[in-house]
Amino acid sequence: MKKIFLVIACLGLTSSLFAQNKIEDFTTSKDGVRYKMEKSNPKGRQLKEGDVIVGHFAVYFKDSMAFNNFNQPIQPCFAVTQTHRAFKGDLMDGLPMLHQGEVCMFAFPKDSMTKVQPLPPTLKSGDYVFYRVSVDSITTVEILQKEEAIKAKAEQKLADSLQLTERDRVLNYLKENNWSDINREGIYYHELVAGEGKNADSLDVVTINYTGQLLDGKVFDTSLDSSAKANNMNQPGRKYEPLTFQIGAGQMIKGFEIAAKQMKKGG
């Protein structure tokens, strides 16, 4: 699971619409956390080790806003865990003070925050970085992991279903057009004209003409000018000519290279 504790990189500052944060307005806890409660809810469930805050947060440098997601839907923001504690009085010391439904502003010394995240050069020693945190709801790391596992399983089931559907469409096409249903590394191969000599192999440089089409016969790409004109897809300025590439050099998609390796010169 992705780490919930976020380290914010300042990508640019925008003017803050909030009043200037004055450090003298903050209270200091016994653990050295400087905080100012904007919305209190002491009857709400208090955060503890292993909890995850679902809510919003913003980061301010002096009078400038560095990050803000208060205008977005609530989302997991911070995991409350002492394993992420960086210094005495940091966010991990402050979060366990909060209850569900509360909004709090924290102030962290610039000199200490340099251990946690990159800071703009405009911040000087003695300045503070402010975090505004809202606790809309509380979940746990274990619950998030279970939810992510369920989501991943559902996504895999959908992907498998689509893959089976696509495979059935391909097999029906092979049957209707009298192709062999034998595939080579996932590529179904039907020879129209037999070539001569050895098969193309890895590291060989091959020059080919091609026409790409969907199962319904619609042409989506070609190297042949005649084919492009016949399918009303001739692109002005494009030079229709054979394609040259080295097998195994990663110049083409893997399936294209596998198909080319089934062919001989003149095929």
Residue pairs with C-beta under 8 A, 6 or more apart in sequence:
1 141
1 144
1 145
1 148
3 79
4 52
4 76
4 77
4 78
4 79
4 141
4 144
5 78
5 79
5 81
5 84
6 57
6 77
6 78
7 116
7 117
8 59
8 66
8 67
8 117
9 117
9 118
10 59
10 61
10 66
10 67
10 117
10 118
10 119
10 120
13 61
13 64
13 65
13 66
13 120
14 64
14 65
15 63
15 64
15 65
16 60
16 63
16 64
16 65
17 65
18 60
18 65
20 62
20 63
21 60
21 62
21 63
21 105
21 107
21 128
21 130
23 34
23 107
23 128
25 36
26 34
26 35
26 36
26 105
26 107
27 34
27 35
27 36
28 34
28 35
28 89
29 35
29 89
29 93
29 94
29 97
31 88
31 89
31 93
31 94
32 88
32 89
32 93
33 89
33 90
33 93
33 94
33 97
33 106
34 89
34 106
34 107
34 108
34 128
35 94
35 97
35 104
35 105
35 106
35 107
36 104
36 105
36 107
37 102
37 103
37 104
37 105
38 103
38 104
38 105
38 132
39 101
39 102
39 103
39 104
39 134
40 99
40 102
41 99
41 100
41 101
41 102
42 99
43 99
44 99
44 100
44 101
44 102
44 135
45 99
45 100
45 138
46 96
46 97
46 98
46 99
47 53
47 80
47 95
47 96
47 97
47 98
47 99
47 100
47 135
47 138
48 80
48 96
49 80
49 81
49 82
49 96
50 79
50 80
50 81
50 140
50 141
50 142
51 79
51 80
51 138
51 139
51 140
52 76
52 77
52 78
52 79
52 80
52 138
52 139
52 140
52 141
52 143
52 144
53 76
53 77
53 78
53 79
53 80
53 95
53 98
53 133
53 135
53 138
54 74
54 75
54 76
54 77
54 135
54 136
54 137
54 138
54 139
55 74
55 75
55 77
55 133
55 134
55 135
55 136
55 137
56 69
56 70
56 72
56 74
56 77
56 133
56 134
56 136
57 67
57 69
57 70
57 77
57 78
57 131
57 132
57 133
57 134
58 65
58 67
58 68
58 69
58 70
58 131
58 132
59 65
59 66
59 67
59 68
59 129
59 130
59 131
59 132
60 66
60 129
60 130
60 131
60 132
61 119
61 120
61 122
61 123
61 127
61 129
61 130
62 122
62 123
62 127
69 75
70 132
70 134
74 136
74 137
76 139
76 144
77 133
78 91
78 95
78 133
79 141
80 92
80 95
80 96
81 92
81 141
82 92
84 92
85 92
85 93
86 92
86 112
86 115
86 116
87 112
87 115
87 116
89 108
89 112
90 108
90 112
90 116
91 106
91 108
91 131
94 104
94 106
95 133
97 104
98 104
98 133
98 135
99 135
100 135
100 136
100 137
100 138
101 135
101 136
102 134
102 135
103 132
103 133
103 134
103 135
104 132
104 133
105 130
105 131
105 132
105 133
106 130
106 131
106 132
106 133
107 128
107 129
107 130
108 128
108 129
108 130
108 131
109 126
109 127
109 128
109 129
110 119
110 123
110 124
110 125
110 126
110 127
110 128
110 129
111 125
111 126
113 119
113 129
119 129
123 129
169 215
170 188
170 215
171 181
173 179
173 215
174 180
174 181
174 188
175 181
177 190
179 188
179 190
180 188
180 189
180 190
181 188
182 188
182 189
183 189
184 258
184 262
185 258
186 255
186 258
187 255
187 258
187 259
187 262
189 259
189 262
191 262
191 267
193 266
193 267
194 264
194 266
194 267
195 263
195 264
195 265
195 266
195 267
196 264
196 265
196 266
197 264
197 265
198 264
199 261
199 262
199 263
199 264
200 206
200 247
200 260
200 261
200 263
200 264
201 247
201 261
202 247
202 248
202 261
203 246
203 247
203 248
203 249
204 246
204 247
205 244
205 245
205 246
205 247
206 244
206 245
206 246
206 247
206 260
206 263
207 242
207 243
207 244
208 223
208 242
208 243
208 244
208 260
208 263
209 223
209 224
209 242
209 243
210 221
210 222
210 223
210 243
211 219
211 221
211 222
211 223
211 224
211 227
212 219
212 220
212 221
212 222
213 219
213 220
214 220
219 227
219 231
219 233
222 228
222 231
222 233
222 240
223 240
223 241
223 242
223 243
224 240
225 234
225 240
228 234
228 235
228 238
228 240
234 240
245 251
245 252
247 257
247 260
247 261
248 257
252 260
